[in-house]
């Protein structure tokens, strides 16, 4: 897939998954206060009022929750559509200025190659029974995918500043298509591997194989989150809502898998929070697309997950 740019260059954008993008309804560092959850940009008056009340509580209780991730005062659970944070849940995405376009495109090609290389090596290691090595490659793959996505957003900013709408649309369309394709492949792989695990109880490699399956599913959910964000930036709110919902479903599936594996409560809480944040994004995007019914259903699912974490 390519995006045409001035000078006949082709931007070969290869994207996949990783936890990312924005910082899920962000955890506040102790002693730090949120400046704004950007509530005023929410188009619905009722949602906006709830968001403003949440922001008021955050400011009033700033720093009181410490590192307790279950504290209701640690998050902008409701945010405006342009809040840099949300359901990708991870570190903030740094959009850096593009200096020389040719250099940025070359960097994208190198990063994309690294993603594919890690993915291919992971498959080889899995076939050889080197589960720990495969898990390491999947984690590296995830990290590089995040770099590719960050660079893509920087390129998007570059095109937008120059009003290159054709290039911008092509860029986001490529991001969506590639991420959805990769997510679907990863979900199928994880599902098959999970089924194989059912007959491997007691196997000495059971734990690491379980971790590998969960990592593949996690990467798939992150790929859908990348695609959803690209759809939002491309103003396709209906598609963005659908993709956030699919991503939230995978996060919820991970909650069940983590519980099956007797994971620590803090780990289960983390994935449940991620699912909640992504359902909120699904609802917000539906709201932006004037689909109030779907928006409220997604918001209710988000709120139910937050309540389950209390």
N, C-alpha and C positions, 0 to 999 in steps of 0.2 A: 504494500500500500504506500502511496506517496502523496506528498503535498507539493504542488508546484510553487516555486519561489522564483524571484527575479534572477536572471542569468542562467536559466535552464537547470538549476540545481533541483535535486529531488530529495525530499526529507523522508527518509525511510524510518518511520516511527514504529517501533515494536514495543508494545507495552503489555504488562501483565500485572501481577499483584503484589501487594505488600500492605502492611497496615499503614495507613497514611492520613494524611492530608490535613489535615487541619488539626485538630487537637481535640478530642471529643469533648465536647461540651466541657470545656477545659477544667482540669484540676488546678486549683489555685495553689501556688506555692505558699508556704506558711509566711504570714506577714504581708503577702501581696494582695491587692484588691483589684477586682475587674473594673476596668474603666467603663465598659458598656457591653451589654449583651445585644446591642443594636435592635432593641425592641421596636423602635419607631418605624422600621422598614417592614414590619409584618403587616400584610394587607387587611387582616381581619381584626376588628375592634376587640372582640372577646379574647382572642389569642394574645393580642397586643397588651391588653390590660393584665392578663396573667403573667406575661413576661416581665412587665414593669414591676409588678408586685414581687416576683422572684428576684429581680435585680435589686430591689430595695432591701430584701432580706439578706442578699449576698453582701451588700455594702455594710449593713448593720452588724453582721456576724463575721466580718472579714478576719481571717486568721484564727478564728476560734476552733475550727475543725481540725487543724493540724494536718496530718497525713492520712486521716481516717477517710478512706474512699467511700464509706457508706454514709458519710455525713451529707445531709441534704443541702448543706450550705457550701459545698465544694464545687458546684457546677452551675454553669449557665445551661440548664436543661432545655430551656426555650430560648431561641435566638432568632435574629432576623436573617434573611436569606443571604446576606453578604458577610455574615460573621465568620471570620477566619478561624475555623475550629471544627466543629461538628463531627459527624459520624465516622469520618475516616479514622478518627481516633488515633492519633500517634503524635508525632512531633509536628510543629507548624511547617507548612510548606513555604519555603523561601523562594519568592519570585525575584530573580536577580536580573538586572539589565543585560540585554544582549549587546555585546560590543560588535564583533564581526560576525555576520550571519553565517558565512561559510564555516567558521570555526565551531559555531554552535551546532550546525548540521553534522559536521564531522564527529563532534563529541557524542551526538545522539546515536550515530551509527555505531560507534565504539561501545557505548553503553548497551545498546540493543543487542549487539553481538555477545556481550558479557552475560546478558540475561539468558539468551538462548544456550550459551555454552554451559552455564550452571544447570539449566533445565535438562539438557541432554546428558550431562555427566551424572545428574541425579538418577535419571532413568537407568543408565548403565550400571551404576552402583546398586540400585534396587535389584536389577536382574542378577547381579553377582552376590546378592545377599548381604551387602555391606550397608546395613540400615543406618548406622550412625553417620557414615560418610554421606549417604543420600540426604539425611536430615540436615547436615551442615550445608550441603549444596542448595537445598530448598530455602534455607534461611538466607544464604547469600543472594540467591536469586531474588528473594523478596526485597532485600535491601537495594539491589541495583535497579529493580523495577521502580522503586520509589524515586530514585535519582532520575530515571527516564521521565517519569511523570512530572517531577519538578521542572525539569528542563523544558518539557512540552508546555507547561503553563507559562514559563518565561517567554517561550517563542510566541505563545498566544498573546501575551502582553505586547510583544514586539509588533506583531501584525495588527493588533487593535490600535496601537498608538499611531500607526501609519495608515489606518483605515483600509487595510488590505482584507476586505471581507471574504473574498473567495478563498484566499489562503487560510484565513481563520476558520471558516466553516469546514474546509477540507481537513484541517488539523484536528478539530474536535470530532468530526465524523470518524476519522481514522482511530482516534483514541477510543471511541465508543465501540466500534466494530472489533478492534483487536482485543480489548479487555473482555468483552462479552464472550468472544470466541475462546479465549484462554480460560476464562472462568468455567465455561461449560465443560471443557476438556478436563479441568482439574476436579470439578465436582464428580464427574463420571469415574475418574481414577480413584478419588477418595472413597466413593461409595463402594466400588469393587474391592478395594483393599480392606475396607471396614468389614465387609461380608466375610472375607478370608480370615479375619481375626477371630471370628466367632468360634472357629475350631482350633484355635492356637492357645487356649488358656493353659498356663503352665510352661509354655515355651520360653526358654531363656531370653529370647529376643522380643518377647511380647511387648514389654513396656516401650522400647525404642520404636518398634513398628507402630504402636499406637500413637506415639508422639509424632511420627512421620505422617500418618494419616491425618491427624488433627492439623498439622502444619499445612498440608496441601489444601485442606478445606478452608483454613484461615486465609491462605493466599487467594483462593477463589473469591471469598467474600470481599477481600480488599480490591481485587480486580473489578468487581461489580461496583464498588464504591468509587473507584477511579472513573469508570464509565459514567456513573451517575453524575459526578461532578462535571465531567466534560459535557454531558447533556444539559446540565443547568447553565453552564457558560454559553452554550449554543442556543439557549432560550427554548429548549424543548422540554418543558416542565412535566408534561405527561410521561415522557420516557424517563426523565430523571426520577420521578416518583416511583415508577415501576422498578427501576434498577435499585433504588435505595431499599425498596421493599424486599427484593430478592436478596440483597446483601444482608438485610436484617434477619431474614429467614435462615441464612447460613450461620450467622452469629448465634441465633437461637439453637440451631442444631448442635453447634459446638458446645453450648451450655449443657445440653443433654449428654453429649459424649464425655465432657469433662466430669460430669456428675457420675456417669457410669464408671469412669476410671478412678473414682475416689480422689479427685483433685482437691487441693486446699480450698476452703471457702473463699479466700481472697481471689483465687484464680477464677472460680465460677462467677463471683461478683463482677470481676473485670469484663468477662464476656457478656454477661447479662446487661451491664451498663452499655457496652458497645451495641448490642441489639436494640436497646432502648433508644440510644442516640440516633441510630440509623432509621428506626421507625419514625422518629420525630421528623427527620429529614424527608422521609417519604411523604409524611403528612404536609409538611411545609411546601414541598414542591407541588403537591396536588392543590394546595390552597393557591399557589401562584398561578396554577393552570385553571383556576375557577371551578375545581371539582371539590366542592365543600363536603360532600358525603364521604368520599374517599379520604379526604384530609382528616376528618373527625375519627374515622375508623382507625387510621394509622396512628393518630395522636393517642387514642385510647389504648392501643397496643403498647405504645411507648410508656404511657403512665402505669399500665399494669406491671410492666417489667421493673420500673423504678420501685413500685410498691413491694414487689417480690423481694427486692434487695434490702428492705428495711429490717 
